[in-house]
Amino acid sequence: MKYFAVILKNSKEELVSEYLDAHIAYLERLRIDGIVTGNGRLLDGEGGLIIYRGQSLEEVQKLVEEDPFIVHKIRTYEIYEWAVKWAPHTGLDGINEIEPVDLKSRLAKGDKLVIIDVREEEEVKQGIIPGAKHIPLGDLADRYGEIEQTDEIFFICRGGRRSLKACEFLKEKGYKNLINISGGMTKWNKL
């Protein structure tokens, strides 16, 4: 498996919110499949950097060409092979991420981790990570004081999007070391 850095650059002035939502949903689906390891904004503010995993440049280029940003010519892109054996797991707005397999390994070793499940009650009834605290995303604004600021705070939902929103919300409240569980319970349940 190889890593590829894909740099998305502005192509059009106007960014329609529907395109942004479709782009984020597309990356979320790839993240669940283990194809995208992270993404973030470039320092100059002129676009974004996405890290893809794949067997070849052609394989990754085909995936990039299916990104709604590229389909609708909202962004142009450059792609480079990244000659490393790992890639940083950084989500949108610089929120760190962890793969469920790595989290499960830490729990198996006996690490005492703070895990917050932000799914709805009906979803949690289908299963929850042992020891996780349930605070639905809709209740977070009223209940975030229940979350102790520790060295690491992990967040999970079904696919990774709501938990990322939880991280972004708490980051604004001054919390640090927030970690989104990539792919959420969908990916966790495949282990």
Disulfide bonds with the S-S distance in Angstrom:
none
